Amino acid sequence: MLRIIPGMQTGNPSIALFSVEQVRRLDRMAISDLGVAGAELMRRAATAAFACLQERWPDARSVVVIAGNGNNGGDAFLLASLARQAGMSVTVIALGDRSSGDAATARESWLASGGEVVLATANARIPVADLLVDGLFGTGLSRAPTGPAADLIEQMERFPGPRLALDVPSGLDADRGTAPGIAMHADATISFVGWKRGLFCADGPDYCGAVELATLELPGSLYQRMPADAELLDEHCVEIPGARRRNVNKGNFGHVLVIGGDRSMAGAVRLAGEAALRAGAGLVSVATRAENAVSINAARPEIMVHGVDGPQSIALLLNRASVVALGPGLGQTSWAHALWDGALRAGKPLVLDADGLNLLAAKPQPLPQASVLTPHPGEAARLLGCEVKTIQSDRFSAVRELAARYSAVVVLKGAGSLVADPDGQVSLCPFGNPGMASAGMGDVLTGVLAGLLAQGLGLRDAARIGVVAHALAGDRAAGDCPRGLLASDLFAPLRACLNGASS
């Protein structure tokens, strides 16, 4: 769940994703250019965090506050003071015996008001309370925690009640969304000043819980001076520009040709073909093994199925198509390679997935000018000649490198799917659920993207709209029961999403 806490005078940072360094620069600009003292920003952060605490857990009467030595710890000390003033029983556990900068003033204020500080030691244990607040590291850590800090995070992980993280759960890399060592799983995270990229990708969603943004009353003019590193997509992206005229026919909405479906993989092209129709393509043809034709026609008679045995037999189909979806169930046999090579040579707008990507990794060659690649992390690693862990350790860098290397729009699938242009623009989709980690989901996405391209959308718009619609359809289809979700379950909600229906 995403929520934005009001506070902007002008502008809107709700869709801006920043690197940690960019947020630090925004902090410095607020202090140096706007004259907002660092201590005042800290006070605003603590106030927003305590309001979040009260709204989410109104019955909490006791709280344990974990404070680090830096600014995140300063936020925690000020929150502890607010909780104590509200009549709550507050225990503060600090990583060290002193704080730095404005955090030192916050700590002194807590002590001067009669508050006590328990120093974290190997023998210290977090007491029982209604709630825990994590102000240990925030954005200040990008490596695995060690020593007393790691011990403290381990204890925080064992805390039996709900946990609120200030800015970023301790142990999570706020830039990459990875947890290189132990990290705390929060029930909610309140992000200050701007969204950090890592909250929404890789391990981030698992560790952050529900996320909120508090802009700390900073003006929109400040954000206009700091171009975001990436864009956070929202539900409004699925609004396809322009309404359909009534005086139209199927020829107005493009012809998608899906190529793939080697032996035993007819389901992949069938899913991609129906997805293209559900996304609004006027015509869909499938080029596949001849033995697949009967089963696909029986399952979805609206698809035109053609048995093909080589590149010559798809030449006429390629000529008629406006968009090619290449790869679902394609395999890597000589049959597959011949079709793949013929499709690329045709130069038609292309969506390349699955074994279409694996063949490209094995035999790199120029792609049609209008191409969308949809790799999962394993396919991305093969395309870049690296290991999967390298892709997952920095998904933003990986998707940018893929888009630049192949001069294509690239969708890097996974938790927080990313869409990148060759010029480095990146968008992140925060929707989707674990139930979508199942066979055929990628084939459906391929068909959706091809169907949108066939209707005349540009590469970037088709990719952004398609990825969000696919993820939202998955969320609607899963409801509260993601386990057991099937790729074909997405078709009804997908159609609703792309027609602007709310459910």
N, C-alpha and C positions, 0 to 999 in steps of 0.2 A: 504494500500500500504506500502511495506517495501522498505527501501533504505539504503544502507551502504555508508557512506562518506569515501573515501580512506584515508589512513593514517597509515595502518599497514605496518611495514617493513617485518615481517615474521609472520606466524601463521594466524589464521582466527577466530575472535570472533563472526562472523556473525550468527552462529547457537548456541551460548552459552547463556543460560539464568542464570542470577545470582540473588542471594538474595541481599537485601540492604547491609547487613553486608559484604558480599563478595566483593561488589563494593567498599565499604569503605576500605577494606583491600587492594584491588588493588591500590587505591589512596595512601594509606600509603606506600605500596611497591614501587610505582613509586617515591615517595619522598625520602624514606630512602635508597632504594637499587639502584635506577637509578640516584638519584641526581636531579630529576626534581622538582623544587620548587613548592609549592602549588600555589603561585601567578602565576607561568607560566602555570600550568594546568588550572587555572581560565581564563587566557588570551586566551588560546587555545579554551576553551569552548565558550567564548564570540565570538571569531572570527568565529568558526563553526556555531554558532547560527545566527550570523548576515548574514553570507553567505546564510544560509537556508532562512532567511527572505527575502533577496534580490532576491533569485531565485524564491521563491513562490509568492511573492507580489512585483514585480519589479516597479510597479507604485505607491507604497506607499510613501507618502511625509511627513506624520506625524505619530508618534507612542507614545503610552502610555506604560511606563515600570513600572511594579509593582515589588518592591524589598522587600524581607524579610530581616531578621537580620543576617542570616547565609550565607553559601557559595553560595547558590542558588541566594540570593540577590546580592552577589558579582559578579556573572556572569551577572546579570541584569544590575548593574551599569556600568560594562565594555562594555556591548552591547550598553547601552545608549550613552556612549562616542563615540563608533564607528559610531552609527547612526547620531550623531550630526556632527562628522567630515565629514560624507557623505552628509551633507546639509539638513538632515531631521529635522523637528520640533519635539522636544522630551520633553515629560512631564514625570518626575519620581515621583511616589507615593510610599513612604516607610512606612512599617508597624510600625517602631519605629524610635527613634531619634538617634540611634547608631547601628553600626554593629560590628561583632566579627571577630577576626582572620584576614585572608587575605581579607575578605570582607570589613573590616574597611579601609584598604588601597585603595581598589577599590572605595569605597565611597568618600574618601578624594580626590582621583584623579578626580572624577567627579565634586566635588565642586570646586577644585582648577582650573579647566578648565572653570569655569564660570557657570556650571550647577546648577540648583536649585532642591531642594527636597521638595515635598509637603507631609506632614505627614497625614497618614490616620486617620480620625476622623469620628465620627458618622455623622457629617454634611457634610464631604467632599464628592464630587462626581467625578467620572471618567469623564474627558472631552471627547468630540467628537474627534475622530482621525481615520486615515485610518486603524490602526492596534493596537492590544494590545499584549504585551509580559508579560507572567506570570513567574516571578522569586520569588514567595512568599515563598514556602516551599520546592519544589523538593521532595527528598526522606526523608525529615526530619519529616514527620507527618504520624502517623499510627492510629490516633484517630479522632473523629469528631472535626472539627474546632469550636472554641468558641469565644465569645467576638468580638473585632474589626476585627480579622482575618476572622471570619465567615461573618461579615458585608461586608468586602472588597471582599470576594469571591462572595457574592451575587451580588454586583455591577458588578464584572467582568462577571458574568453570563448574566447580562443585557446589556453588551456592544454590540452594534449592528454590529460591524465589525468583521473581522477574528481575531483569537487568536492563538498565538504561545506559547506553554508551554516549559519551560526549564527543561529538565530531566524528570519531571512527572507533570501532571496537579495538581494544588493545591487542596488538599482534597482527592486525590486518594491514597490508600495504595499501595505503589510500590511493596510490597512483595506479597500481596494477590489479588490485582486487585479489591478490594472492595472500595466503597465510604460510610464510616460509617456515614457521615453527608453531608453537602453541599460540592460540588466539582465543579470545572470549566470544562466545555466541551471545549476542544481545537480543532481547525481545523487541527493543526499539533503539534507533540511533537518531540523534538530532545533529544535523550538519550545520556548521556555522559559516556565514558569509556566502559560500557557494557550494554547489554539489561537487564532491570529489569523484573522479572517474571510477575509482575502485569500488565504490559502494554498490555499483550496478552490474559488475561483470565478474566472471570467474567465481572465486569463493565468496565475493562480497555479499550477494543476496542471502547466502546461507548464514553468514555471521551477523549481518546488520539487522535482521528482522524488519519491522516497519520503519520507514525512514521519513524524516521531516527536515525541512530546510528553514532555518532562521537567518534572515538577511541582516539582522541587527540594525535595522532602520537606515541602512546605507542607501544613498540615492541612486537612481538608475543611471545617472550620468557617469558614475564611477564604473559601472559594468560596461558601459558603452566604450570606455577607453581600454578595455581588456578583452580582446577577441577570445571567445571560448576555445578550448582545445577540441571539443567535440560537442555534439548536439544530442540532447535527450529527446527521443521521439515520444509523442503522446497519442491518445486515441483519435485526436483530430486529423492525424496524418492519413487516415483511411478514407478521407473525403476525396473522391475522384473529381477533379475539376470538370464542371459543366454537366448539365443534365442531358440525357439522350433525347434526341428529337423523335417524334412519332413516325415521321416519314423516312424510315430506314429499312434495311434488310441485312441479312447475315453477312453479306459482303462488306458492310461498313465497319465491321468489328474485327477484321483480321482473320488469318488462317494460321493456326499453330500446327507445326509438324513435330511430333515427338518421336525420337529415334532411340531405340533400345529394346530391351526385353529379349535377351538371349534365352536359351533353353532353361526352363524352371524359374524364369524371372519375368513372366508376363504381368504379374501384379504391379510391378514398378511402373511400366508404361501405362497401364490402365489407370492407376492412381494419378499420374501426371496428366494424362489426357482429360480425365474428368475434372481435375482441379482447374485446368485451363478453361474448360467450359463454364465451371462454376464462377470463375473470375470474370467471365463475360466475353470470352472470345467467340466470334461468330461461327467459326469452323475449326474442327480439330481432326487431324489425321494422325495415325500411328504407323510407323514403319518398324516392323518387328519380324521375328521368325514366323514362317508360314503357319506352323502348328499352333501358334498363339491366337490366331484370328478368331476361331470359333468361340473360345472362352471369353475373349474381350468383347466381341459383338453381343454375346448372350448377356454379359453383365452390364454393358452400357452401349445400347444400340445407336446412340447419338454420335459415337466416335466412328470415323471411317478407318478401318484397319486394312493394312496392306502387308502381305507377306513379301519380304525382300531377301535376296540372296547375295547382293553385292552393290557396289556404288552405281553401276549402270541402272539398276532397278529403282534407285531412289532419285535419279536425275530429274524426272518429270515431277515427282513430289516436291523436291526442293524448289523447282521453278515456280510451282504454284503457291508455296508457303510464303508468308510474310515474316514469320518468326520460327526459329528452330530451337527445340528443347532437346539437348543431346546428352545422353548419359544414363538415365534411369534404367537399371537392369542391363546395361549394355554389355558388360563383361570385357575381357581383354583378349579374346581369341582373334584369329585372322579375320573372321567375319566382322567382329566389332571394330577392329582397326581400319578395315576398308571403308566401313560406313562412316566412321569418325573422320577419316581423312577426306572423304567426299563431301561431308557436311561442312567442314571448315573451309574447303576450297570454294564452296558456293558463295561465301561472303555475306550470307543473310544475318540479320540480327539474331543473337545467339544467347541462350542460357545454357551454361555448361556445368554439369553436376556429376557426382559419383565417378564411374569409370571413365567418363569423358575427361575428368580432371586427372585421373591416374594415368591415362594415356598421354595427356599433355605433359605431365611431370616426366614421363619416360622419353618423350620425344617433343621437346619444346619447339614451338613454331608460332609465327604471328597469328593472331586471332582476328576475326572480323572486327571492324571499327566499333560496332555497337555490340559489345559482349558483356554479359554478367556471369561471374563465377560464384558458385555457392559451396565452398569447401567447409567440411567440418575440420576440427583441429588436426586429425590424422592426414587428411588430404592436403591441408595447408602445409603441413610439415614436409610432405613429399614435393610439393610445388616449390618450396623454398630450400629444399635440401638440408633440412635440420631435423631435430627431434621434436616430438609432440610437446614435451615439457618446455621447450624453448618458445613455442607458440603460446602456450598457456601462461608462461611467466610474464609475457607482455603482449597481450592481444592487440592493443592499440598500435604498437609498432609493427606487429606482424601483418595486420590487415592493410596498413598503409604501404608496406613493402610489396605485398601481393598486388595491390592496385597499380602501383607504379611500375612494377616489373612486367606485368601483363597488359598494361594500358587498358584496363577494364574496371568496371564497377565490381566490387567484390563484397560478398556477404559472408562474413566469418561466423558460422553458426555456433551455438553454444549458449551458456548462461550469459545473458546480455549480448545477444547477437549484434554484430557490428556491420555497418554498411560504409564502405570507403570508396571515394572517387580517386582517379589517378592524380588529381591535384592535392590530395591529402585531406580533404574534408571527410569527417567521420561522423556518423550518426549511430546512436545506441538504442536498441529496443529493450525496454525494461519488462516486457510482458512475456508470457510463456510459463510453463510449469514442468516438473520432472516427468509427468506422464507422457510428455512429448518425446522423451528418449525411447522411441520405439520404432519398429520397422515401418518404412513408408512415409514418415513425416517429411523427409527431405524431398521425396518424389512429389509430394503435394505442393511443397514450396516451389519447386521447379516449375510445375504447371501453372501455379498462380502467377509467378513472375512472367512467364511466357504469355499468358493470357492478357496480362496488363500491357505488356509491350505491343501485343497484336492490336490493341485498341488505340494505339498512338501515343501512349505515355512515354516520356523520355526515360533514359536508363536510370537516372538517379531517383526520379519520382516513382517509377515502377518498383524499384528495389525497396525504397523506404515504405511505400504503401503496402507492397506485398508482404514484407517481413512483419510489419505490425498487424496486418489483417490476419495473417497465418497464426501469429502468436495469440492474438485476442480470440480467434476462433478456437484455438486449443484451450484457452482458459475457460471459455464458455462451455465447451464440450465436456471438459473435465469437472467443472463445478468443484465440489468438495471431495471428489473421488478420482484423483489423477491416476492411480494405479489401474492398469488395464485399459487405458485409453487407446483407441485404434486410430490410425491415420484417416480412415474413411469417416470417422465420427466428426471430422472437422467440416465436412461439406455443407451441412445445413447452416451452422453458425457462420461459416465463411461467407456464404451468400448474403446472410443478414448484415455482416460487418461491412461488406463492400457496397451495400445499398443504404448504409447509414442507419440501420436499425439498431436500437440500443440493447436489444437482447434477442 
